[in-house]
Amino acid sequence: MSSKATLKKLLEELPFSAEVYWQLRGQYKQWSAHYQLEGLKSVLPEAVREVQAYALPNPAPKKIAIFAPLHYWIEQASLIALALAGQGHQVELAYLPYAEWDQPISRFDLRRQDLYTQKVFAPASPILKLTPLMERLQPDAKLPAELEQIVRQVSDYDTQYTLQVEETDTSSPLFQLRMARNRQAAGALYDWLQTERPDMFIVPNGTILEMGVAYQIARLLGIQTVSFEFADQRERIWIAQNGEIMAHDTSALWEALGNQPLPAAARQAMLDLYTARRNARLWGNFARQWQQAPQEGAQKVRTELHLDARPVALLATNVLGDSLTLGRQRISASMAEWILGTLRYFVEHPQAQLVIRIHPGELLTHGTSMVAVIQAAFPQLPENIHLILPDAKTNTYDIIEIADLGLVYTTTVGMEMAMAGLPVIVAGKTHYAGKGFTFDPPTWQAYTQTLDEILHNPAAFRLSPAQVEQAWLYAYLFFFEFSLPFPWHLLWLGEDFRLRPMHYVLSPEGQARYSQTFGYLAGEPLDWSARGLARLSELPTPKEPAA
């Protein structure tokens, strides 16, 4: 250890050393740490003035608490807090000043980041209560058993999410780090929420990291809670009231708006979006490209894979450790176990063919590939099983055209296979299961029995026109109605705030577009029946004719 590092470590042990450093030197230096709030710092004073100038009357204001644990979520949460304050609510923003969730940080540096945060937020003090939860952190605090259970479950998810694995090594440094950090956060959050007892608590994500801990504790205390995340569309947000948003619970949406004919405008929007997804293009305000290669034709894929007349099942994987697979087990202990069990089934049933499409998203990840998992268990695949690697220039939708059956864990490709009329067996807990157009076996025995029945006569299990119609309706509801209008997307926060500053959001025009969403964040019931098909009138203009 260098002499400079040794001196720093000694200074860290001294009481109030970070405060003394900040007062004498830190606050005058240009901030250069990875923990950054400079974007917020540049707009906050004017945003506060606009909230004060354009504040709306509210005859029934609520006491609202918001929590964020990472610098980018703190910036996002601060804008939500200011907008809610501008709508007449009493708002408190609590935070933990972390830059990274998977790297240790000294208490000296964490305290320094805390003091920096307080300085950035100083202009907001007239309208926003700021609560630094670092002051409540107790490294050696003993937690009640119910809080320890929350900490352990969330730390398990954190490790899987970070390493992109499905099994957690509880002796690993990462798990131990997440346990320690989540335990400290749990004590601070429990103390704060129990003391403040807000009418409404708002937290990003609600499943992983300190955000997952915060959500679980709020619900434990019986506090009304909203979790939120951002869809892959500009100017849209996902919201769950008293639920984890990443669970994508669409049951209330489907109950309210399912089982109706698909309007022509909605059908056109879905046709255009589906065409873009199939042909590896962006569309409308969607920011994700789902395929790496455009379609080349089903017959070409059949020839390249040497597929014959036997029934073809397409198994589409998720990325290991993806947030949409956390806690989604139903008929197996993990997605990997389900895939390997399915492989064994097809090894024993050569009268059918299996095509495994590894998720192209694996090219963007660093975790264990499903390719490695499969090859470790099956070094040599039989002739009826075909593995398509994530970087293969094979379009998934070409395979759908030649498939007789779809097999999925939670990927939305399962929904799209149903839209094509394929029978689809869902093995995990996903939002589109149980909606009337998929097969959802509750046990492994039921799963293999369903495989037997469908592969024996696939044509008899093709979806009916009514089921296909409902699959298209559900897809429209999920892609277009489930997300709600919102001015500032996390990924484009600076640009979005320049386009839609606080005075615009609080203006009559901004309120006409966003007031309902902010109302839902503040606890007004999200009534899907009352909303109806709200987006029909504002769908993006199609850029090409329907396929």
C-alpha positions in Angstrom: 0.0 0.0 0.0 1.4 3.4 -1.0 2.1 6.1 1.7 -0.7 8.2 0.2 -3.2 5.3 0.5 -2.0 4.5 4.0 -2.5 8.2 5.1 -6.0 8.2 3.6 -6.9 5.0 5.4 -5.7 6.5 8.7 -7.6 9.7 8.1 -10.8 7.8 7.4 -10.7 6.4 10.9 -10.8 9.8 12.5 -14.2 11.1 13.5 -15.6 13.8 11.1 -12.5 13.6 8.8 -14.7 13.7 5.7 -16.6 16.7 7.0 -13.3 18.6 7.8 -11.9 17.7 4.4 -15.1 18.9 2.7 -15.2 22.2 4.6 -11.5 23.0 4.0 -11.0 21.8 0.5 -13.6 19.4 -1.0 -16.4 21.8 -1.7 -14.1 24.2 -3.6 -12.7 21.6 -5.9 -14.2 20.6 -9.2 -16.1 17.4 -8.6 -14.5 14.5 -10.5 -15.7 11.3 -8.8 -17.7 8.6 -10.7 -20.6 9.6 -8.5 -22.0 12.5 -10.5 -25.0 14.8 -10.1 -23.7 17.6 -12.3 -26.6 17.3 -14.8 -29.0 17.9 -12.0 -26.9 20.6 -10.5 -27.0 22.6 -13.7 -30.8 22.6 -13.9 -32.0 22.4 -10.3 -32.0 26.1 -9.3 -34.2 27.0 -12.4 -36.4 24.0 -11.9 -37.0 25.0 -8.3 -37.9 28.6 -9.4 -40.3 27.2 -11.9 -42.0 24.9 -9.3 -42.5 28.0 -7.1 -43.8 30.1 -10.0 -46.1 27.5 -11.6 -47.2 25.5 -8.5 -50.7 24.1 -8.8 -53.3 24.2 -6.1 -54.1 20.9 -4.4 -57.0 20.7 -2.0 -55.9 17.3 -0.7 -52.1 17.2 -0.7 -50.4 13.9 0.3 -47.3 13.3 2.3 -45.0 11.5 -0.3 -41.7 9.9 0.3 -39.3 8.9 -2.5 -36.1 6.8 -2.1 -33.2 6.3 -4.5 -29.8 4.6 -3.9 -27.6 5.4 -7.0 -26.6 8.7 -8.5 -28.6 8.3 -11.8 -31.7 7.2 -9.9 -31.2 10.1 -7.5 -31.3 12.5 -10.5 -34.4 10.8 -11.8 -36.2 10.7 -8.5 -35.4 14.4 -7.8 -37.3 15.5 -10.9 -40.3 13.3 -9.9 -40.1 14.8 -6.4 -40.1 18.4 -7.8 -43.0 17.7 -10.2 -45.0 16.3 -7.3 -44.1 19.2 -5.1 -45.3 21.4 -8.0 -48.7 19.7 -7.8 -49.1 20.6 -4.2 -47.8 17.5 -2.4 -45.5 17.5 0.6 -42.5 15.6 -0.7 -39.4 14.1 1.0 -36.5 12.6 -1.0 -34.3 10.1 0.8 -31.1 8.7 -0.7 -28.0 6.7 -0.3 -25.1 8.3 -2.2 -23.7 5.2 -4.1 -22.2 5.3 -7.5 -21.9 1.5 -7.9 -23.7 -1.4 -6.4 -21.0 -4.0 -6.9 -17.9 -2.3 -5.6 -16.9 -1.5 -2.0 -16.5 2.1 -0.9 -14.8 3.5 2.1 -17.0 5.4 4.6 -14.8 8.5 4.0 -15.6 8.5 0.3 -19.3 7.7 0.9 -19.5 10.6 3.4 -17.8 12.9 0.9 -20.4 11.9 -1.8 -23.1 12.5 0.8 -21.8 16.1 1.5 -21.6 16.7 -2.3 -25.2 15.6 -2.7 -26.4 17.9 0.1 -24.7 20.8 -1.6 -26.2 20.0 -5.0 -29.7 19.9 -3.4 -29.4 23.0 -1.3 -31.4 25.2 -3.8 -34.4 22.8 -3.4 -34.7 23.2 0.3 -37.7 25.6 0.1 -39.9 23.0 -1.6 -38.3 19.6 -0.9 -37.2 17.8 2.2 -33.9 16.0 1.7 -33.1 13.0 4.0 -29.6 11.6 3.8 -30.0 8.0 4.9 -26.3 7.6 5.4 -26.7 9.3 8.7 -28.8 6.3 9.8 -26.6 3.5 8.6 -25.4 1.2 11.4 -22.9 -1.4 10.2 -23.4 -3.8 13.2 -27.1 -3.3 13.7 -29.1 -6.4 14.6 -32.3 -6.8 12.4 -35.5 -8.6 13.1 -35.8 -12.0 11.4 -38.4 -10.6 8.9 -35.9 -7.9 7.8 -33.1 -10.4 7.6 -35.2 -12.5 5.3 -35.8 -9.6 3.0 -32.1 -8.7 3.0 -31.1 -12.3 2.1 -33.7 -12.6 -0.7 -32.8 -9.3 -2.3 -29.0 -10.0 -2.0 -29.6 -13.3 -3.8 -31.3 -11.5 -6.6 -28.6 -8.8 -6.7 -25.9 -11.4 -7.1 -27.7 -13.3 -9.8 -28.5 -10.0 -11.6 -24.9 -8.7 -11.4 -23.1 -11.9 -12.4 -25.9 -13.1 -14.7 -26.2 -16.5 -13.1 -29.1 -18.4 -11.6 -27.4 -19.9 -8.6 -25.8 -17.8 -5.9 -22.5 -18.6 -4.2 -23.3 -17.2 -0.7 -19.5 -17.2 0.1 -18.7 -15.0 -2.8 -17.4 -11.4 -2.2 -20.2 -9.9 -4.2 -22.9 -11.7 -2.1 -21.2 -10.7 1.1 -21.0 -7.1 -0.1 -24.7 -7.0 -1.1 -25.7 -8.6 2.2 -23.7 -6.0 4.2 -25.0 -3.1 2.2 -28.6 -4.3 2.1 -28.6 -5.0 5.8 -27.4 -1.4 6.6 -30.0 0.0 4.2 -32.7 -2.1 5.7 -32.1 -0.8 9.2 -32.0 2.8 7.9 -35.1 2.4 5.7 -37.1 0.7 8.4 -36.3 3.4 11.0 -37.0 6.2 8.5 -40.3 4.8 7.1 -41.6 3.8 10.5 -40.9 7.3 11.8 -42.3 9.2 8.8 -45.2 7.0 7.9 -45.9 8.7 4.5 -49.2 8.4 2.7 -47.4 7.2 -0.4 -43.9 5.7 -0.9 -42.3 5.8 -4.4 -39.2 3.7 -5.3 -37.6 2.7 -8.6 -37.6 -0.9 -9.7 -38.6 -2.4 -6.4 -36.9 -5.8 -6.9 -33.1 -5.5 -6.7 -30.5 -3.6 -4.7 -31.5 -1.2 -1.9 -34.6 -0.5 -4.0 -35.9 -4.0 -3.5 -35.2 -3.8 0.2 -37.1 -0.4 0.4 -40.1 -1.8 -1.5 -40.3 -4.9 0.7 -40.0 -2.9 4.0 -42.6 -0.4 2.9 -45.1 -3.2 2.2 -44.1 -4.9 5.5 -45.1 -1.6 7.3 -48.4 -1.4 5.4 -47.4 1.7 3.5 -49.0 2.3 0.1 -46.2 1.9 -2.4 -45.5 2.6 -6.1 -42.6 1.1 -7.9 -41.6 2.3 -11.4 -39.2 1.5 -14.2 -38.7 2.6 -17.8 -39.9 0.8 -20.8 -37.8 0.7 -24.0 -39.9 3.6 -25.4 -39.2 7.3 -25.2 -41.5 9.3 -23.0 -43.1 6.3 -21.3 -42.9 4.8 -17.8 -44.1 1.5 -16.2 -45.9 1.9 -12.9 -47.1 -0.7 -10.3 -49.2 0.2 -7.4 -48.4 -2.0 -4.4 -46.5 -4.4 -6.6 -43.0 -4.9 -8.1 -43.1 -3.4 -11.5 -40.6 -5.8 -13.0 -43.1 -8.6 -12.3 -45.2 -6.9 -15.1 -48.4 -7.9 -13.5 -50.9 -7.2 -16.3 -53.8 -9.0 -14.7 -55.9 -5.9 -13.9 -55.1 -4.5 -17.4 -56.3 -7.7 -19.1 -59.3 -8.0 -16.9 -60.4 -4.5 -17.8 -59.5 -4.4 -21.5 -59.1 -8.0 -22.7 -61.6 -10.1 -24.5 -62.6 -7.4 -27.0 -62.1 -7.0 -30.7 -58.8 -5.4 -31.7 -59.5 -1.9 -33.1 -58.2 -1.3 -36.6 -55.7 1.4 -35.5 -54.3 -0.9 -32.8 -54.0 -3.7 -35.3 -52.1 -1.4 -37.7 -49.7 -0.3 -35.0 -49.0 -3.9 -34.0 -48.5 -4.9 -37.6 -46.0 -2.1 -38.1 -44.2 -2.8 -34.8 -44.1 -6.6 -35.5 -42.7 -6.0 -39.0 -40.0 -3.8 -37.6 -39.1 -6.5 -35.0 -39.0 -9.1 -37.6 -36.8 -7.1 -39.9 -34.2 -5.8 -37.3 -35.3 -2.2 -37.5 -36.3 0.5 -34.9 -39.9 1.8 -35.1 -41.7 4.7 -33.6 -40.5 5.7 -30.2 -39.2 2.2 -29.4 -35.5 2.3 -28.7 -34.6 -1.4 -28.9 -33.7 -3.4 -32.0 -34.8 -7.0 -31.3 -33.0 -8.9 -34.1 -29.4 -8.8 -35.4 -30.3 -9.8 -39.0 -33.3 -9.2 -41.2 -35.5 -12.0 -42.4 -34.1 -14.2 -45.2 -36.9 -16.7 -45.6 -38.1 -19.7 -43.7 -37.1 -22.2 -46.4 -33.5 -21.0 -46.3 -33.4 -21.6 -42.5 -35.0 -25.0 -42.9 -32.3 -26.0 -45.4 -29.4 -24.6 -43.4 -30.5 -26.4 -40.2 -31.2 -29.6 -42.2 -34.8 -29.8 -40.8 -37.1 -32.5 -42.2 -40.8 -33.2 -42.0 -40.7 -34.2 -38.3 -42.4 -31.7 -36.0 -40.2 -28.7 -35.0 -40.2 -27.1 -31.6 -38.6 -23.7 -31.2 -37.1 -23.0 -27.7 -36.3 -19.3 -27.2 -34.1 -18.6 -24.2 -33.8 -15.6 -21.9 -30.5 -14.1 -20.9 -29.3 -15.8 -17.7 -29.7 -13.6 -14.7 -31.9 -11.1 -16.6 -34.2 -9.2 -14.3 -37.2 -10.8 -16.0 -36.1 -14.2 -14.9 -35.5 -13.4 -11.2 -37.9 -15.4 -9.1 -39.8 -16.7 -12.1 -39.5 -20.4 -11.4 -42.6 -22.5 -11.8 -41.9 -26.1 -13.0 -38.2 -26.1 -12.5 -35.6 -24.7 -10.1 -34.2 -22.5 -12.8 -34.3 -21.6 -16.5 -31.2 -23.7 -17.1 -32.7 -26.7 -15.4 -35.8 -26.4 -17.6 -33.7 -26.1 -20.8 -31.5 -29.1 -19.9 -34.6 -31.1 -19.0 -36.2 -30.2 -22.3 -33.0 -31.3 -24.1 -33.2 -34.7 -22.4 -36.8 -35.0 -23.4 -35.9 -34.5 -27.1 -32.9 -36.8 -26.9 -35.4 -39.5 -25.8 -37.9 -38.5 -28.5 -36.0 -38.4 -31.9 -39.4 -38.3 -33.7 -39.4 -34.6 -33.1 -36.9 -31.8 -33.8 -35.8 -29.1 -31.4 -34.3 -25.7 -32.4 -32.8 -23.8 -29.5 -32.4 -20.1 -30.2 -29.9 -18.5 -27.7 -30.9 -15.0 -26.9 -29.0 -12.5 -29.1 -28.8 -10.2 -26.0 -26.0 -12.5 -24.7 -23.7 -10.6 -27.0 -24.1 -7.6 -24.7 -23.7 -9.4 -21.4 -20.8 -10.8 -19.4 -22.4 -13.7 -17.5 -22.6 -17.4 -18.2 -23.9 -18.2 -21.7 -26.6 -20.8 -22.1 -24.4 -22.2 -24.8 -21.8 -23.1 -22.2 -24.5 -24.6 -19.9 -25.8 -26.8 -22.8 -22.4 -27.8 -24.1 -21.2 -28.8 -20.6 -24.2 -31.2 -20.2 -24.4 -32.3 -23.9 -21.0 -32.1 -25.6 -22.5 -33.9 -28.6 -26.1 -33.0 -29.6 -28.1 -35.6 -31.5 -29.2 -34.9 -35.1 -32.7 -33.8 -34.1 -31.5 -31.0 -31.8 -30.0 -27.7 -33.3 -28.3 -24.9 -31.4 -28.4 -21.4 -32.8 -25.7 -19.2 -31.2 -26.4 -15.7 -30.1 -24.2 -14.2 -32.9 -25.7 -16.3 -35.6 -27.2 -14.3 -38.5 -30.4 -16.2 -38.2 -33.6 -14.2 -37.7 -35.9 -15.7 -35.0 -39.0 -14.9 -37.0 -37.8 -17.1 -39.8 -37.7 -20.0 -37.4 -41.2 -19.2 -36.1 -42.5 -19.6 -39.6 -41.3 -23.2 -39.8 -42.0 -24.2 -36.1 -44.9 -26.3 -35.0 -44.5 -25.5 -31.3 -43.0 -22.8 -29.1 -41.2 -23.3 -25.8 -40.4 -20.4 -23.6 -39.5 -19.4 -20.0 -40.5 -15.7 -19.9 -39.3 -14.2 -23.2 -41.8 -12.1 -25.1 -41.0 -14.2 -28.2 -43.5 -16.7 -26.7 -46.2 -14.0 -27.0 -45.2 -13.4 -30.6 -45.3 -17.1 -31.5 -48.8 -17.2 -30.2 -49.6 -14.2 -32.5 -48.4 -16.4 -35.3 -50.9 -19.1 -34.3 -48.3 -21.5 -32.7 -49.2 -23.5 -29.6 -46.7 -22.1 -26.9 -45.8 -23.8 -23.7 -44.7 -21.4 -21.0 -42.4 -22.8 -18.3 -41.8 -19.7 -16.1 -43.9 -17.0 -14.5 -44.4 -14.4 -17.2 -47.0 -11.7 -17.7 -48.7 -13.1 -20.8 -49.2 -16.6 -19.3 -52.7 -17.4 -18.2 -54.3 -15.1 -20.7 -56.0 -17.8 -22.8 -53.5 -18.2 -25.7 -50.7 -20.2 -24.0 -50.2 -23.6 -22.4 -49.1 -23.1 -18.8 -48.4 -26.5 -17.1 -48.1 -26.3 -13.3 -45.7 -29.2 -12.9 -42.9 -30.9 -14.8 -45.0 -34.0 -15.3 -47.8 -31.8 -16.9 -45.1 -30.1 -19.0 -43.8 -33.4 -20.6 -47.4 -34.6 -21.0 -48.3 -31.5 -22.9 -45.2 -31.9 -25.1 -46.3 -35.5 -25.8 -49.8 -34.4 -26.8 -48.8 -31.5 -29.0 -45.9 -33.2 -30.8 -48.1 -36.2 -31.6 -50.4 -34.0 -33.7 -49.2 -30.3 -33.8 -51.9 -29.2 -36.3 -54.6 -30.1 -33.8 -53.2 -27.7 -31.3 -52.8 -24.6 -33.6 -54.4 -21.7 -31.9 -58.0 -20.8 -33.0 -58.6 -17.5 -34.8 -60.1 -16.2 -31.6 -57.0 -17.1 -29.6 -54.7 -15.5 -32.2 -56.9 -12.3 -32.0 -56.6 -12.2 -28.3 -52.8 -12.7 -28.5 -52.6 -9.7 -30.8 -54.9 -7.7 -28.5 -52.7 -8.6 -25.5 -49.5 -7.6 -27.3 -51.1 -4.3 -28.2 -52.1 -3.7 -24.6 -48.6 -4.6 -23.3 -46.5 -2.7 -25.8 -48.8 0.4 -26.1 -51.1 0.8 -23.1 -49.2 -0.8 -20.2 -46.6 2.0 -20.3 -47.8 5.5 -19.4 -47.0 9.0 -20.6 -44.0 10.5 -18.7 -41.8 13.4 -19.6 -38.3 12.2 -18.6 -36.8 8.8 -19.4 -33.9 7.6 -17.3 -31.7 6.9 -20.3 -32.2 10.3 -21.9 -32.8 12.3 -18.8 -30.8 15.4 -19.7 -32.2 15.7 -23.3 -35.7 15.0 -22.1 -35.6 17.7 -19.4 -34.3 20.2 -22.0 -37.2 19.3 -24.2 -39.8 19.2 -21.4 -38.6 21.5 -18.5 -40.5 21.8 -15.3 -42.6 24.8 -16.4 -43.9 22.8 -19.4 -44.8 19.8 -17.2 -46.8 22.1 -14.8 -48.4 24.0 -17.7 -51.9 23.2 -18.9 -50.5 21.4 -22.0 -48.1 19.4 -19.8 -50.7 18.6 -17.3 -53.1 17.4 -20.0 -50.5 14.9 -21.0 -48.8 13.9 -17.8 -51.1 14.7 -14.8 -52.7 11.3 -14.7 -49.4 9.6 -14.5 -48.2 11.8 -11.7 -51.5 11.1 -10.0 -50.9 7.4 -10.2 -47.4 7.9 -8.7 -49.1 9.9 -5.9 -51.5 7.0 -5.3 -54.6 7.8 -7.3 -56.0 4.4 -8.4 -54.8 3.2 -11.8 -58.2 2.3 -13.3 -57.5 0.6 -16.6 -61.2 0.5 -17.5 -61.5 4.2 -17.1 -58.3 4.8 -19.2 -59.6 2.5 -21.9 -57.4 2.3 -25.1 -55.9 5.7 -24.3 -53.1 5.6 -26.8 -55.1 4.9 -29.9 -55.3 8.6 -30.7 -51.6 9.2 -30.4 -50.0 6.2 -32.0 -46.8 6.9 -34.0 -47.4 7.4 -37.7 -46.5 4.2 -39.5 -43.3 4.6 -41.6 -44.1 1.8 -44.0 -47.1 -0.2 -45.2 -48.2 -3.2 -43.2 -46.4 -6.5 -44.1 
